Amino acid sequence: MSADVRSFFGRPIIIGGGIAGLLTALHLAAEPVLILSRTPLGSEASSAWAQGGLAASFGVDDDPVLHLADTLAAGDGLCDAEIASCILNAAPDAIEALANLGARFDRTPEGALLLGLEAAHGRRRIVHAGGDGSGQEIMRALVEAVRSHPSIVVVEGVEARRLAVEDNTVRGVWASCSMSPVFLGTGRVVLATGGIGGLFLDSTNPLGSCGQGLALAARAGAVLADLEFIQFHPTALDGPDRPMPLISEAVRGEGATIVDETGRRFLEDLQDAELAPRDVVARAIWTHLANGHRVFLDGRQKPGAAFARQFPTIASTCRSAGIDPARDLIPIRPAQHYHMGGIAVDRDGRTSVAGLWACGEVASTGLHGANRLASNSLTEAVVCARWVAESVAGSPIGRRTRSTAREIPAPDPLPSRSLLSRTLGVKRDGEILREAVSALLPLAKRHDAASDPAAVGLMIAVAALRREESRGAHYRTDFPDRAAIARRSEFTLDEALATAREFACSSTLEEV
């Protein structure tokens, strides 16, 4: 870490190098901005792996009201309708702005955006790039723009480990790099760290995404929301590779079906069958697998011979596994894919801690509710990045704070991964959730590499245990019904720890 970077007092610091972080930096670049990225830009961002694209109402038969209706239906009663409406109305312009930054979206011969269909969407409204390479193409354009901008300094190989907070106000960031720990003083921090896939054995996310942003915010005292809602994508390629390769929902949108080893389309009785909401399809596949069946995606008829042309990335992945998707069935199973919950934020991305914002998957805006509608995540990131940047630009830089750099160990999710995979999966029940809380509590209270991932897992488990209903992606076998009133869950880490201690005490008393 060079001395000039240490002296960047007051600059906005963006933690994370995915689409949300890079685009926030570009919108902020009228002033000097600092990006901290744990890895080289684009190398381990979930954004770069996104296949589905961005959802927006570009079609002549579509409008934001219809997009909102589909979003609210998928969100199963927990979306913030006002916030969702704002985001979806802003989506078309935000996507056009990406095109102006150089993102090459798929278009018709006449130059109009080529729109795809995905599950639970009533219209074709998915904007793609390179067929199934949307995230990669957007990241290419943003990385080029960020690296060429004179006001943006990118520091790679540096990981934020703690936020310095006084009087519920951000004062700086403790970070670790190859040479030594460093303290960066600032009153403006944006968390854009992505998701939690690294906490699970079966995930489509980069293994390094283990909830670091949630841990940073939680240790700083921020309020977190709806942590129990974790989306499991129903169609990950069932094989030995980790992370698990994703078979995009867009393949089903083009007519592929889901069958078992007998060739039966066992989802036919579901409303919308293969194009039902993700939580519904994932649970049906999970149950079928648990009953001893195998499950496959059948794209032999549709897309058929056009598979490799329409979905080149997926076709290449399948070929690496010895599968020709135009001729062979593709073995699939659900895998952790996206976190609807996150740091509670307002429309402008402000958290409950002054000087701290969050953007992208790490944030909980209220758009996704209990179950994210396909391809709304990148849309949320590109829309909210502008609003976050405008809010940050209009905020004070904070007062200078001196602090000794602290050596804080890198987070290690391994001690918690098997437990979280077993207890916080597609189906849950109170007994295994209480087991998770009891096992995670002592890990979360330690001050070592295991403590931050365990704290994130503990908060998710507490939220899941407290929600005694089944809604969206949260399914309790002991509470299979949906409550009459939809309530969001919000709490701090201290509150989660107190609740966990209560659960632990009550469990001990029950055993006595």
Disulfide bonds with the S-S distance in Angstrom:
none
